[in-house]
Amino acid sequence: MTDATEQKITIPTYDDVLIAHERIKPYIHETPVLTSRFLNELTGAELFFKCENLQKAGAFKVRGASNAVFGLTEEEAAIGVATHSSGNHALSLSYAAGQRGIPVTVVMPRTAPQAKKDAVNGYGGTIVECEPSTSSREAVFAEVVAESGADFVHPYNDPRVIAGQATCSKELLDQVENLDAVIAPIGGGGMISGTCLTISNIAPQVKIYAAEPLNADDAARSFRAGHIIADDAPETVADGLKVPLKDLTWHFVSNHVTDIFTATEEEIVDAMKLIWKRMKIVMEPSSAVPLATILKNPEVFKGKRVGVIITGGNVDLDKLPWLS
């Protein structure tokens, strides 16, 4: 790791990504890349969907969580790990901790999808509920860590987590040649930071785009303002994208992202339904935001080879958004 003294944060390097990939290989899938002739014709682009919805624990976040958990010393691991998360990081950390056989406690909003709470419980995690706001989440979590002394594995603002997430785009670049761009959802920025870390080091000619719900567009507003703007409790169907950027993820976003596009709630749900219908794969609303923004900005992507990261598939099948 190298220290970014001017920002007082630790920036992971590409060497950290290579170490992370070797460390986590026994605990993750190398997920497939799928294509759709229909969606290519609809968008005018060649789209390559990196399917992290088919990942262990159903989300890309198992990469960063596994890197953090299996990088702990035996003494650190014995105390256990803890985090706060709306869902996918919570269940991913629970999965990784279960694989190592160590305790894990997660603070989750009481409104988090039941499917994600069930997964945390299924992996042996202990849930402490909080109100659905960033301030409540962080306050309740502070109490949990003060009591247990567990290692805090932040859902995204953690160099170990970002190095783990970066292995996704490393695989993508190995699987698909000559990409012009990669697009991924953005909430707190863990996946997009990992994407920036990999691509800026080994394929700097590839443009990096982020996709965000219009109802939770603090990253897009931050990007245009040149500093972090944090919303406390935005409301969006894309429950995994409600959290704000932090200093470490802002470093990557501000230095390497080409642009951030937004989509409305209706556009997100329509894109989600389109992928379910045409590609026959289960994905959650957050994962549909990139396609929604490609459909909304065809001039940016037309004629380009675009990697699209489908970040997760942990959706409550009893509450599909087009049924409400």
N, C-alpha and C positions, 0 to 999 in steps of 0.2 A: 504494500500500500504506500502511496505517496501522500504527504500532508500538504493540503492547500492552505498555507499559513494565512493568506490574506482573507480566507473565508472561515478559518477555524474549523474546517470539516475535512474528513478523510475521504479522498477520492479513490475509488477502486481503479486498478489498472487492468489492461488486457491480460497480463500475466495472472492476475487474480481470477479472471474468467476461465483461463485454461486449467488452473488448479481446481476451481469449482466444478468444472465439467467432469474431470476425473473423479473427484470426490463423490459426486451425486449420481453417477451413471448407474450404480446398482439399485437406486431407489426411484428412478424416473423412467418414462418411456421416451424414446426418440419418436416424437409424434409425426404422423404423416402429413404430407402436403397434398391437398385435393384441389381439383379445378372444376369449372362448370362452363361448358360451351354457352349455355343460355345466359349466364351472368356476364361472360365476355362480350357476347353480342349486345347485351343490354347496355353495358357501360362503355363499350368501344376500347376497353383495355384488356390485357391478359392478366387475370387475377390468379394468384397462387395462395391458397388459404392454408396457413400453418395451424393445424388443428390441436391447440392446447386444451380444447374441450374433451379430448380423448386422453389427456394426461392423467397420471396417478392423482387421485383425489379430485379429479375433474377440473383442474385449473393450472395455469402456468405457475402459480405462486408456490407450488410444491418444490420448484427448482431453488428459489431463494431460501425457503424455509429449510430445506434439506441441507443446503450449504452452511447455513448458520448452525443448525443442530449438530451436524457431524464435524464441524470445525471446533466445537467446544472441547476443552480438556475433560478428563474424567471427573476432576473435582468440580468443575463448573457444571457439567452435565448432571451430577448427582443432586444439585440444588433444583434443577429444572429450568424451564423456560416459560415466558409469559408474553402476551401481546394483547393489543386491542384491534378489532377488525370487524367489518360488517359481514364477513362470511368466508370468502375464499382463502384469505391468509390464515384465518382462524382454523379452518379445517385442514389446511395444508401443513401448518405448524403442528397440529395435533397428529396428523399422519406421520410426519417426520419424527416427532418425539416418541410416538408409539413404536416406530421402527427401531429406535435406539433404546427404548424401554425406560424413558425418563418422564417425570411429571410435567404437565403443561396446563396452564390456566389462561383462559381467553376472556376478555371483556368484549361483549357484543351488544349492539343496540337491541332493545326489546322488539323492535320492528324488523329485525333481520329475517330473511326468508326461513321458514321452518325447515326446509330441505337442508340448508346450511347448518342450522343448529343441530339437526339430527346427525349430520355427518360428523360434526365435532364430537358429539356424544359417542358416536359409533367408533371413533378412533381413540376414545379414552380421555378426551379433553374435559376439563371442568369449566363451565360457563358461568360468568358473573355478568348480569345484565346491567345496561345503562340506558339513559335516554338517547334518542336518535340525533345527537349533535356532537360535533367534534369536541366541544368544551366538556360535556358530560363524560364522554368516552375517556378523555385524557385525565380528568379528575378522579374517576372511579379507578382507572388503571394505576394511578399513582398510589392509591391506597393498597391495591393488590400487591404491587412490587415492594412497598414498604414493609408489608407483613411477611412476604415469602422470601424476599431476597433473590428471586429468580432472575435469570438473564433475560433482559428485554430484547426481543427480536422485533424491531419495528416493522410494520407491514410494507414499508417502502423506503423510508429514509435511513437506510442501514447499508453500509458498503458491502456487507456479506450477502445481503438480500439482492442488491443490484447486480453483483457479480454472478449470482445464481440465475437471475432473470436474463442476463445477457447471453446465457447458453442457448436460449431459444432462437435468437437471430443468428447465432453461430451455426446452429443446425440448419436453419433456413438457407443461409448462404451456401452451405455444402450441398443442399438438396436441389436448389434452383440456381442456374447460372444466369448471369447478365441481367440482374434486376435493375430497374431504373429507380424504384422507390419502394419503401416499406411504410405501411401505415398500421398503427395500433391505437387502442383506446387510451385515454389519459384521465386519471383521477388524481391520485397522489403522485403518480409519475414513476413508479417502480419499473414497470415493463418498458415504458418509453426511454427511461434512463439506461436500462440494460441494452436496449436496441441502439441507442446513441453510442454507448461504450464499445460495443462490438463493431458497428458499421464505421464509426469514425476512425477506427484503428485498422480494419482490414478491407474496407470497401468505401472509402470516403467519397467516391463519386455518386453513391446511392443517396437519394434524398430521403429524409425522414419526416413523415407527417404524423400528427396526432389528431385523434377524433374524440369529441367531447359532447355530452348533452348540452343543448342550449339552456336548459333549466339549471345546470350546474357548470356554468362556463367560466369559472374563476381562473382556470389555466389559460384559456384563450385571452381573457382580459389581462391577466398577468403578463402574458407574452407580448401583448400590444403596449402595455404600460411600461414594461422594462423592470418590473419589480413584482414580488408576490402579492396577490390580492386573495385573501382567504375568506370563503363563505363558511358559515358555521353549520348550517343545517339545510342544504338545498333539497328540493323534492324532485326526484326523477325515477322513472321506471328502471333506469340503469343503476341499480343499488350499489354496484361495485365502484362507481365513479363519483361518489359524493364527497370524498375527502380532498383537502387542499394540498397543493405543493408544499414542500419543505426545502430547507436550504440545500441539501445534497441533490435532490431531484431537480431543483431549480437550476443548479449548476449545469446539468446536462441539457435541460430544455432550452435554457437561454443561449447556450453555446452551439448546439447541434441541430435543433429542430428547424425545419424549413418553414412550416406553417402549422397552425392548429385550426381545424374546421369544426363546426358545430352542426348538430341535427336536432330537430324538434322531437318531442315525445312520439308523435304520430309517425314521423319518418323512421325513428328507431324501431318501433313495433312493426312497421311495414317491412323493413329490411330483415328483421328477425324472422318474420313469417315467411319471407321469400326464401331465405336460406333453408329453413326447415322444409319448405315445400319442394325446392329444386335440388338441394344437396342431400336431403334425408338425414341430416345430422342435428342432434340436440345441442342448442347453444343458449346462453342466457342473454338478456337484453344488452348488457354492457358490451358483449362481443359483437353485437350488430351495429354498433355506432360507426365503425370504419366503413362498412358497406353503405350505410345511410349517407355518409358524407361524400363517398365516391359518386353515388348516384346524384347527389346534389351539386357536385362540382365536376361535371364530366370533362370540361375543357382542360383541367389540370392533369387528368389521368389518361385521356384518350391516346391510344397508340403506344402506351407504356406497359412495361412488365412490372407488375406491382405485387409485392408480398403483403398479404393481409393477415394479421395475427388475430385468430379467434381465441380469446383469452380464457374462456371457461364455459362449462356446460352444466353448472349447478343451478338448475331452475326448478321452482316449485310447479310440478306438473298439474296440480289442482288449481293453480292461479296463473295460468298463461295470460299474458297481457291482452291478447285479442279476444279473450272470453269475457272480460270485465265490461 
